[in-house]
Amino acid sequence: MAVTNGSTPRTGLTLAIIGCGVMGSAILQGVLESCEKTRSEGSDPKFTKFIACVNSEASVERLKARFEKYSDQVEILLKQNIKGANDADISMLGCKPYMVEDVLGEKGLAQALGKKLLISFVVGTPIEKMNRALYPNDYELDTKAKTHYEANDQHNKVSIVRGMMNIAAQYGESMTAIEDVPLPGDFLEITNWIFSQLGKTALVAPNLYDIGGVIAGASAGFMTVAIDGMLDGAVVEGIKRAEARKMLAQGLRSLAVLLENGDTPDTLREKFSSPRGTTIAGTTSLEADGVRAAYTKAVIKATNRSKNM
């Protein structure tokens, strides 16, 4: 059943992921398992069918192996994005940023998407750029600059919203930054529902979406550099890397709980640090090496990269 004009039934939907790579697979697994839990509890799940659209035989085989036990619910399509979008009630876009124009510009895709919802988790790539790829003739006729809002409203066709998360989505522990743009009907509600199955969500204004996406998504990658450094130090001092990784993972969970309960980094450093202690010795060493400034620079650079995609 096709969804139009923002009218979304609460159960029995079909979700297509166009460009079902690493992140798309994480989303698919997270939503699938959430829907299976709902079904096992005797209720009708939000989604009952899933379509994974990929561009290579290797990707087909990878998805077949990963989702073998869900083969009755997951359809894998090779180079058939139009069919996937046409058969789905809601589509998600997860291709590489440089591929957006080719993927969305495929003849017939705009018609397949119709007036349905398209959720993009492509890094950066503003809504206007996606609309230009879908409806090039509209922009040729009107060369005036359009805002995110104007692009969605003037076309009155597919409704696009962006969300950026990290790969912990497959375990239900992601954070997703969702761009707060006007959407018809309950499209925002269902967008939030999808990402809520993958972890926590935060609505961010369009002008803050790029930094929000970096904090929600890329920041975990930044922290792996610090983690590797601490693991190296642990190995030098005699602890096996695997054992140190388990200890550090729990330490990170502890830190997350403290931050979620209102502690700030500066107050935590004060609480952790005692006179002539180990924590103050380590933190002063990090400050002397400019680690704080390096992370600040990384966040700014990643945000600017997102803005230019």
Residue, then its C-alpha position, 0 to 999 in steps of 0.5 A: m500500500a502506498v502512503t501519500n500526503g503524509s497519511t501513514p498507517r501505524t502498522g504493516l508498512t514497507l521500508a526500503i533502504i536505498g544504498c544498504g551498506v554498513m550504516g543501512s544494515a545497522i538501521l535494518q537490523g535495529v528496526l527489524e529486531s524492534c519489530e520482531k519484539t513487537r510481534s513476539e509480544g502479540s502486537d502488530p509491528k510498525f513494519t512487516k516488510f523490508i527492502a534492501c537496495v544495493n549495487s553489487e553482487a557482493s552486497v547481495e551475498r553479504l545481506k543474505a548471510r546477515f539477514e538469513k533468519y529474516s528472509d521472509q521479511v527482507e527482500i534484497l534488490l540488485k540495481q533496482n532502486i525504482k522498484g524498491a521505492n515504488d513498493a515501499d511506503i517509506s524509503m531511506l537513502g544511504c548512498k555515498p555523498y558523491m553518488v546522490e545526484d546519480v542515484l536520485g537522478e535516475k529516470g523514474l525514481a522521483q515518480a516512484l517516491g511520489k508524495k511519500l517520505l524519504i529519510s536521508f542518512v547520507v552525510g551532509t548533502p542538504i535537502e535542496k541538493m537532493n531535490r535538485a537531483l530529483y526534480p532538475n526541471d523545476y530548478e531550471l525554470d526557477t534559478k532563485a535560491k531556495t531554502h530547505y523549507e521552500a524546496n520541500d513546500q514548493h515541490n509538494k512531492v516527496s518529503i525529505v528529512r535528514g538524520m545522522m546516527n552511528i553504527a551502534a544503531q544495530y545494538g539500539e545504542s545510537m544517537t541520531a540528530i534529526e533535522d527539524v524541517p516542516l513535514p506533512g501529516d505524521f512523517l516527523e513522528i514516524t521518522n522519530w519512531i524509526f530512529s528511536q528504535l536505534g537509540k536516542t534522538a535529538l531534533v536540531a535546527p537546519n543550520l545546526y544539522d552538520i554539527g549535530g550530525v558530527i556529534a551524534g555520528a562521527s564523534a564516536g570515531f574520534m574517541t577511538v583515537a583516544i581509546d587506542g592511545m590508552l590501550d597502548g599505554a595499558v599494554v606497555e604497563g603490562i595488561k593484555r589489550a583484550e582485558a584492557r579493552k573490557m575494562l575501558a569499555q565499562g569505564l566509558r559506560s560509567l562516564a556516559v551515565l555520569l554525563e547523562n545524570g548532569d555531571t559536566p566534564d570539568t566537574l568530573r575532572e574535579k571529582f576524579s582528581s585528588p592531590r598528587g593523584t593519578t588522574i591529575a597527573g594524566t590530565t595535565s599531561l594531556e593538556a600539555d600535549g594539546v589534546r583538547a585543542a586537537y579534538t576541538k579542531a577535529v570537530i570543526k573540520a568535520t563539520n565544515r566537511s559535512k557542510n561542503m558535501 
